[in-house]
Amino acid sequence: MIDTFDVIKDKLASYKIWLLLGGVVFMGFIAMLVIKQPKGTEVPLAYSMSSSSTSSSAATRVKTNDMVVMIDVKGAVKNPGVYDIVNSPRAQTAIAKAGGLTHEADALQLNLAEKLSDGQMLYVPAIGEVRSNKIAVGQQATEPSQTMTKINLNTATAAELQTLEGIGEKKAEQIIAYREAHDNFKTIDEIKEVSGIGAKRFETLQDKLTI
């Protein structure tokens, strides 16, 4: 009986040795897997700063490239004047800046997709105006002495009327008051009905007037 017990004891001792060896091998295998596991790639700090700087520079260049041009809008628009336009200015944008077309404007004579350039004058003709006597949309107003621009008595502002010979601020206001009271001028010689504008003055103005 004692011999049987000793045999069992010896076998259990040998099993413990094998189990211990197996555990050591298993732990070693796990350790090797952990060591060989690829680590996450870290981005160098200098590279990150360089990428950030490049993006910032690109954004700055975009803002710097925004080009502002000045367009002088005249004629049959609600608010004639000089307007700043950013990036690829078109006639449609300039007219919108000036409050849009008046009901007298002849839209059929306009090319709203026309590209404009800095310092250009955009003239919107009224219905019945002869386009050839006007500075056309898209034409650079670099030689005003060679192009005669007629003044439309029914759409001109006080400032535009004062460009006429002998017409000052007070006379311009009288002309505007007359057209408002009589629902516009029917003919250009009707301007003689305005106080202070006689036949002689009309002769000097008639070639520069239209309706």
Protein Blocks (a to p, Z undefined) as FASTA:
>chain_A
ZZmmmmmmmmmmmmmmmmmmmmmmmmmmmmmmmmmpccdddddfklmmmmmmmmmmmmmm
mmmmpccdddddehjdfbgcddddeehiafklmmmmnopaafkbcfklpcfkbccdehia
cddddehiafklpccehiacfblmlpccdddfklpcfklmmmpghiafklmmmmmmmmmm
nnpafbfklmmmpghiafklmmmmmmmgcZZ
